[in-house]
Amino acid sequence: MQKHHSRSEDSAITTPATATPGRSRLPLRLGLAGGWLLIGLLNMAPSPVEAPRSVVAADLYSDPDSADPEAVPAGAPVAEAVAVKDPVDSVAAALTDCPNRLPNAQRMRIAETINEESAEHGYDPLFITALIQIESGCRTGVNGRGAIGLTQLLPSTAREVAKRAGVRWNGSATLRDPHENVRIGVQYLSELQGMLDCPFRAMAAYNMGPRPVLHMSSARAKRVGYVRKIMRRYEQLRADHP
């Protein structure tokens, strides 16, 4: 399966995005700024855009157009707030399920970063953990095709995203730092979500690149194998680490 961040520089988004913690979720309106984004993407030219935030777990269950009962398990409830003593502990426990066993101290620091970046961009931290587990199995090195780190990004994709994430870019070494890698990866996913206004399409674009997903329906995106893998893993983590 072709993956944008581990295959091609074609999919790098080069437009600035601003993070607004706590901002309520709004429908994507492709006005002038949104039009610039799509044109810039297709022409590989920079374009300004502001991406909406607050992609909560409920977004992954509330689409009435679902055509694939296996993409979202039948009867899956809309996510609700669950009181936990320490969400970082929940994420750290989830990270023990990775094929690559992380040292305890590093695992706790990564869990803190996942929790912070998820809160910044409005994601359920277990969803980001599921993405990391599918992408890299929690390995921090380089794969055979040049993608690096927990969120498996190519340097060519990550360089511009790092600027918008407030991460100082020091070449591929930046992506070898698991904390900076998570910051850039979540920023990139959030930008895709803002552009495509659908968490399933954003996941597909994270894997395939934005171009093939621009005209893809939400129902079709839910059937993409990569998206289904993440959703199955996310469901398992939610069951095992509430």
C-alpha positions in Angstrom: 0.0 0.0 0.0 1.4 3.4 -1.0 2.1 5.7 2.0 2.6 9.4 1.5 4.8 10.0 4.4 7.0 7.0 3.7 6.9 7.1 -0.1 6.7 10.5 -1.6 7.3 14.2 -1.0 4.3 14.9 -3.2 1.9 15.0 -0.2 3.7 17.5 2.0 1.3 20.3 3.0 3.1 23.6 3.0 0.5 25.9 4.3 0.5 27.4 7.8 -2.0 26.2 10.3 -2.8 27.6 13.8 -3.6 25.6 16.9 -6.4 26.8 19.1 -6.7 24.6 22.2 -10.3 24.2 23.3 -11.8 25.6 20.1 -15.2 24.1 19.3 -15.4 21.9 16.2 -16.9 23.7 13.1 -17.8 22.4 9.7 -15.2 22.9 7.0 -16.1 25.9 4.8 -14.0 26.0 1.6 -14.1 29.7 1.0 -11.2 31.6 -0.5 -8.7 30.2 2.0 -9.9 26.7 1.5 -9.8 27.1 -2.3 -6.2 28.3 -2.1 -5.3 25.2 -0.1 -6.7 22.7 -2.6 -5.2 24.6 -5.6 -1.9 24.9 -3.8 -1.9 21.2 -3.0 -2.6 20.2 -6.6 0.0 22.6 -7.9 2.5 21.9 -5.1 2.5 25.7 -4.2 2.3 27.2 -0.7 -1.2 28.5 0.3 -2.5 30.0 3.6 -5.2 28.1 5.5 -6.5 27.8 9.0 -7.4 24.2 10.0 -10.4 23.6 12.3 -9.6 21.7 15.5 -11.3 19.5 18.2 -11.5 16.2 16.4 -13.0 14.2 19.2 -13.6 10.5 19.5 -17.4 11.0 18.8 -16.5 12.1 15.3 -15.4 8.5 14.6 -18.8 7.1 15.4 -21.4 9.6 14.4 -21.3 9.6 10.6 -24.8 8.5 9.3 -23.4 7.6 5.9 -21.4 4.6 7.0 -21.6 1.9 4.3 -19.2 -0.5 6.0 -20.3 -2.1 9.3 -16.8 -3.5 9.9 -15.1 -0.1 9.6 -16.8 1.0 12.9 -17.9 -2.0 15.0 -21.7 -2.5 15.1 -23.2 -0.9 18.1 -20.2 1.2 18.9 -21.4 4.0 21.2 -20.7 7.6 20.7 -17.7 8.4 22.8 -18.3 10.1 26.1 -16.0 11.6 28.7 -14.8 9.0 31.1 -13.3 9.9 34.4 -9.8 8.5 34.9 -7.3 9.3 37.6 -4.5 10.0 35.2 -4.9 9.7 31.4 -1.1 9.6 31.0 -1.0 6.3 32.9 -3.7 4.9 30.5 -1.6 5.9 27.5 1.6 4.5 29.1 -0.2 1.2 29.8 -1.4 1.1 26.1 2.1 1.6 24.9 3.1 -1.7 26.6 1.1 -3.4 23.9 3.6 -2.3 21.2 5.6 -4.9 19.4 8.7 -2.9 20.3 9.1 -2.8 24.1 10.0 0.7 25.3 12.0 1.3 28.5 9.7 2.4 31.3 11.1 5.9 31.6 10.9 6.5 27.9 7.4 5.1 27.7 6.2 7.5 30.3 7.7 10.5 28.6 6.2 9.4 25.3 2.8 9.0 27.0 3.1 12.5 28.3 3.8 13.9 24.9 1.0 11.9 23.3 -1.4 13.2 25.9 -0.2 16.8 25.5 -0.4 16.9 21.7 -3.8 15.1 21.7 -5.2 17.7 24.0 -3.7 20.5 21.9 -5.3 19.2 18.7 -8.5 17.7 20.2 -7.8 14.0 19.7 -8.4 11.1 22.0 -4.8 10.1 23.1 -5.6 6.4 22.7 -6.5 7.1 19.0 -3.0 8.7 18.5 -1.5 5.7 20.3 -3.4 3.4 17.9 -2.0 5.2 14.9 1.5 5.0 16.3 1.2 1.3 16.9 -0.1 0.7 13.4 2.5 2.9 11.8 5.7 1.9 13.6 5.0 -0.6 16.4 6.6 2.0 18.6 9.9 1.8 16.9 11.8 5.0 16.8 14.2 4.2 13.9 14.0 4.3 10.1 12.0 1.9 8.0 13.3 0.4 4.7 11.8 3.2 2.7 13.0 6.2 4.6 10.2 7.0 7.0 11.3 7.7 10.5 10.1 7.4 14.0 6.9 6.6 15.9 4.6 8.4 13.4 6.6 7.2 10.4 7.2 10.5 8.5 9.6 11.2 5.6 11.9 14.2 6.3 10.6 15.8 3.1 7.1 15.8 4.5 8.0 16.6 8.0 10.2 19.6 7.4 7.5 22.2 6.7 5.0 20.7 9.1 7.7 21.0 11.9 7.7 24.8 11.5 3.9 25.0 12.0 4.2 22.6 15.0 6.8 24.9 16.6 9.5 22.3 16.3 13.0 23.4 15.4 14.1 21.4 12.4 17.5 19.7 12.5 17.1 17.4 9.6 16.2 13.8 10.0 17.6 13.8 13.5 14.5 15.7 14.6 12.3 12.7 13.6 14.5 10.4 15.6 13.5 12.2 18.8 10.3 10.4 19.7 8.8 13.5 21.4 9.4 15.8 18.4 8.3 13.1 16.1 4.9 12.8 17.9 4.5 16.6 17.8 5.0 16.7 14.1 2.9 13.6 13.3 -0.1 14.9 15.3 0.2 18.3 13.7 0.2 16.8 10.3 -2.8 14.6 11.0 -4.6 17.6 12.3 -3.8 19.6 9.2 -5.2 16.8 7.0 -8.3 16.6 9.2 -8.8 20.4 8.8 -8.4 20.2 5.0 -10.6 17.1 4.5 -13.1 17.7 7.3 -13.4 14.0 8.0 -11.3 11.9 10.4 -11.6 8.8 8.1 -10.4 10.7 5.1 -7.6 12.3 7.1 -6.4 8.8 8.2 -6.5 7.7 4.6 -4.6 10.7 3.5 -2.0 10.2 6.2 -1.3 6.8 4.6 -1.9 7.5 0.9 -1.2 11.2 0.6 -3.8 14.0 0.2 -4.1 13.9 -3.6 -5.9 10.4 -3.9 -8.2 11.3 -1.0 -9.5 14.7 -2.2 -12.5 13.2 -4.0 -12.9 10.2 -1.8 -16.2 9.9 0.2 -16.2 9.2 3.9 -17.8 5.8 3.3 -15.0 4.9 0.9 -12.4 6.1 3.3 -13.8 3.9 6.1 -13.2 0.8 3.9 -9.5 1.6 3.3 -7.5 -1.2 4.9 -5.2 1.2 6.8 -8.1 3.1 8.3 -9.8 -0.1 9.4 -6.6 -1.3 11.0 -6.3 1.9 13.1 -10.0 1.7 14.0 -9.7 -1.9 15.1 -6.6 -1.1 17.2 -8.3 2.0 18.7 -11.3 -0.1 19.7 -9.1 -2.6 21.4 -7.1 0.0 23.3 -10.4 1.7 24.4 -11.5 -1.7 25.7 -8.3 -2.6 27.4 -7.2 0.9 28.7 -10.4 2.9 29.5 
